[in-house]
Amino acid sequence: MSMKKYLAEFFGTLILIMLGTASVVIAKGNVLTIAFAFGLAVTISAYSFGAISGGHFNPAVTTAMLINRKIDAKDALGYIIAQFLGATAGSAFVLYFVKSMGLASNALGQTDFTKISPFTALIVEILATFLFVTIILLVTSDRFGNPDLAGLVIGLALAMLIVFAINLTGASLNPARSFGPAIFAGGSALKHFWVYLIAPEIGAVLAAFCARFFEE
């Protein structure tokens, strides 16, 4: 059963990253298009694979679930590996299609910050991830959750938080989302990946304790 969970996380993350970043570099969407592409992608993945794995598709979400004992350490590690692999595969497909169209292969919808300092970028990503993961934990909780609407709420939350953060940091909220494009695009996105690794994890830890407070 664990392998099915890991595959669900792999495919769910692949869909999220491929559809989301394709809306940036292939469809060349505006802010709302990009935001709702990511939001709808996570909603689709949640309703398709959520019943199998819980629908994390994000190492930060898995970290919060681990802290709140919704998943054990072995599965958490398997989920995170699957998420990074799924993000890498999703970005590899986008790279292939970008090259096929004759577009620049170093523009893959990667996250980066050019107008703010690393410290401010950390604050943005911590805040956005904290809000996002708190919403996830509460809408899926045994006490306050709404399983029928959870996927929709999570997708809308992601979309609106992307609108908030996209012109600041590219709106990652997810270490795997930043990792996939960065390893192929290289450059500043790869250099700044540490921000997108550390900040969402800090936000997730804070969210775990915040949700635990509300559930007590």
C-alpha positions as CSV (number, residue, x, y, z in Angstrom):
1,M,0.0,0.0,0.0
2,S,2.9,2.4,0.7
3,M,4.1,2.2,-2.9
4,K,0.6,3.2,-4.1
5,K,0.8,6.2,-1.7
6,Y,4.2,7.2,-3.0
7,L,3.1,6.9,-6.6
8,A,0.0,9.0,-5.8
9,E,2.3,11.7,-4.4
10,F,4.6,11.4,-7.4
11,F,1.8,11.8,-10.0
12,G,0.0,14.5,-8.0
13,T,3.1,16.6,-7.7
14,L,4.0,16.0,-11.4
15,I,0.6,17.3,-12.4
16,L,0.9,20.3,-10.1
17,I,4.3,21.4,-11.4
18,M,3.8,20.5,-15.1
19,L,0.5,22.3,-15.5
20,G,1.4,25.2,-13.2
21,T,4.7,26.0,-14.8
22,A,3.4,25.4,-18.3
23,S,0.9,28.2,-17.7
24,V,3.9,30.5,-17.2
25,V,6.2,29.5,-20.1
26,I,4.0,27.8,-22.7
27,A,0.6,29.5,-22.2
28,K,2.3,32.7,-21.1
29,G,-0.6,33.5,-18.8
30,N,-1.1,36.6,-16.7
31,V,-1.1,36.5,-12.9
32,L,-4.6,35.2,-12.6
33,T,-4.1,32.5,-15.2
34,I,-1.0,31.3,-13.5
35,A,-2.5,31.4,-10.0
36,F,-5.6,29.5,-11.0
37,A,-3.6,27.0,-13.1
38,F,-1.7,26.0,-10.0
39,G,-4.8,26.2,-7.8
40,L,-6.9,24.0,-10.2
41,A,-3.9,21.6,-10.7
42,V,-3.7,21.0,-6.9
43,T,-7.5,20.6,-6.8
44,I,-7.5,18.0,-9.6
45,S,-4.6,16.1,-7.9
46,A,-6.4,16.3,-4.5
47,Y,-9.6,14.8,-5.8
48,S,-7.8,12.2,-8.0
49,F,-5.1,11.0,-5.6
50,G,-6.1,12.4,-2.2
51,A,-8.0,9.3,-1.2
52,I,-4.9,7.2,-1.8
53,S,-2.2,9.3,-0.1
54,G,-3.9,12.2,1.6
55,G,-2.9,14.5,-1.2
56,H,0.1,16.4,0.1
57,F,2.1,17.1,-3.1
58,N,4.3,19.4,-1.1
59,P,7.2,18.5,1.4
60,A,6.0,21.4,3.6
61,V,2.6,19.8,4.0
62,T,4.2,16.4,4.7
63,T,6.3,18.0,7.4
64,A,3.3,19.6,9.1
65,M,1.4,16.3,8.9
66,L,4.4,14.5,10.5
67,I,4.5,17.0,13.4
68,N,0.8,16.5,14.0
69,R,1.1,12.7,13.8
70,K,-1.0,12.4,10.7
71,I,1.7,10.4,9.0
72,D,4.6,8.3,10.3
73,A,8.3,9.1,9.7
74,K,8.8,6.3,7.1
75,D,5.9,7.4,4.9
76,A,6.9,11.1,5.4
77,L,10.3,10.3,3.9
78,G,8.8,8.3,1.1
79,Y,6.3,11.1,0.3
80,I,9.0,13.8,0.2
81,I,11.2,11.7,-2.1
82,A,8.2,11.1,-4.4
83,Q,7.3,14.8,-4.4
84,F,10.8,15.9,-5.5
85,L,10.9,13.2,-8.1
86,G,7.4,14.2,-9.4
87,A,8.4,17.8,-9.6
88,T,11.6,16.9,-11.5
89,A,9.6,14.8,-13.9
90,G,7.0,17.6,-14.4
91,S,9.7,20.1,-15.1
92,A,11.5,17.7,-17.5
93,F,8.3,17.5,-19.6
94,V,8.0,21.3,-19.6
95,L,11.7,21.6,-20.7
96,Y,11.1,19.1,-23.5
97,F,8.1,21.0,-24.8
98,V,9.8,24.4,-24.4
99,K,12.8,23.1,-26.5
100,S,10.4,21.7,-29.1
101,M,8.8,25.2,-29.5
102,G,12.2,26.8,-29.8
103,L,11.8,28.8,-26.6
104,A,14.6,29.6,-24.1
105,S,15.4,26.5,-22.1
106,N,16.4,28.5,-19.0
107,A,12.9,29.9,-18.5
108,L,10.9,27.1,-17.0
109,G,8.6,28.9,-14.6
110,Q,11.2,28.8,-11.9
111,T,10.8,30.8,-8.7
112,D,13.2,33.7,-7.9
113,F,13.3,37.1,-6.4
114,T,14.9,40.1,-8.0
115,K,13.3,43.1,-6.4
116,I,13.5,42.2,-2.7
117,S,16.2,41.0,-0.4
118,P,16.7,37.3,0.6
119,F,15.4,38.2,4.1
120,T,12.2,39.7,2.7
121,A,11.8,36.7,0.4
122,L,12.1,34.4,3.5
123,I,9.4,36.4,5.2
124,V,7.1,36.2,2.2
125,E,7.5,32.5,1.8
126,I,7.2,31.7,5.5
127,L,4.0,33.8,5.7
128,A,2.4,32.4,2.6
129,T,3.2,28.8,3.4
130,F,2.1,29.2,7.0
131,L,-1.3,30.5,5.9
132,F,-1.6,27.8,3.2
133,V,-0.6,24.9,5.4
134,T,-2.8,26.1,8.3
135,I,-5.8,26.2,5.9
136,I,-4.9,22.6,4.7
137,L,-4.6,21.3,8.2
138,L,-7.9,22.8,9.4
139,V,-10.0,22.0,6.3
140,T,-8.8,18.3,6.5
141,S,-9.0,18.0,10.3
142,D,-11.2,15.4,12.0
143,R,-12.8,18.1,14.1
144,F,-13.2,21.1,11.8
145,G,-12.7,19.6,8.3
146,N,-15.0,19.4,5.3
147,P,-13.8,16.4,3.2
148,D,-16.2,17.2,0.4
149,L,-14.9,20.7,-0.1
150,A,-11.4,20.3,1.1
151,G,-9.8,20.0,-2.4
152,L,-11.6,23.1,-3.7
153,V,-10.8,25.2,-0.6
154,I,-7.1,24.2,-0.9
155,G,-7.0,25.0,-4.6
156,L,-8.6,28.4,-4.1
157,A,-6.3,29.2,-1.1
158,L,-3.2,28.3,-3.2
159,A,-4.5,30.5,-6.1
160,M,-5.1,33.5,-3.9
161,L,-1.7,33.2,-2.1
162,I,0.0,33.0,-5.5
163,V,-1.7,36.2,-6.5
164,F,-0.3,37.7,-3.3
165,A,3.3,36.5,-3.6
166,I,4.0,35.9,-7.3
167,N,5.6,39.3,-7.9
168,L,7.6,39.1,-4.7
169,T,9.1,35.6,-4.8
170,G,7.4,33.8,-7.6
171,A,5.1,32.2,-5.0
172,S,6.5,28.8,-4.3
173,L,5.1,27.7,-0.9
174,N,6.5,24.3,-1.8
175,P,10.2,23.2,-1.9
176,A,9.5,20.6,-4.6
177,R,7.7,23.2,-6.8
178,S,10.9,25.3,-6.8
179,F,13.3,22.4,-7.0
180,G,12.0,20.9,-10.3
181,P,12.4,24.0,-12.5
182,A,15.6,25.2,-10.8
183,I,17.7,22.1,-11.4
184,F,17.1,22.5,-15.2
185,A,17.1,26.3,-15.4
186,G,20.1,26.8,-13.1
187,G,21.4,30.3,-12.6
188,S,19.9,32.5,-9.9
189,A,16.9,30.2,-9.3
190,L,19.2,27.4,-8.3
191,K,21.4,29.8,-6.3
192,H,18.4,31.0,-4.3
193,F,16.8,27.6,-3.9
194,W,17.8,27.6,-0.2
195,V,15.2,30.2,0.4
196,Y,12.5,28.0,-1.1
197,L,13.7,25.0,0.9
198,I,14.0,26.7,4.3
199,A,11.1,29.2,4.3
200,P,8.2,26.8,3.5
201,E,9.5,24.3,6.1
202,I,9.5,27.0,8.7
203,G,6.0,28.1,7.7
204,A,4.9,24.5,7.9
205,V,6.2,24.0,11.4
206,L,4.4,27.1,12.6
207,A,1.2,26.0,10.9
208,A,1.4,22.6,12.5
209,F,1.5,24.1,16.0
210,C,-1.2,26.7,15.1
211,A,-3.6,24.0,13.8
212,R,-2.8,21.9,16.9
213,F,-3.8,24.9,19.1
214,F,-7.2,25.3,17.3
215,E,-7.9,21.6,17.5
216,E,-7.3,21.3,21.3
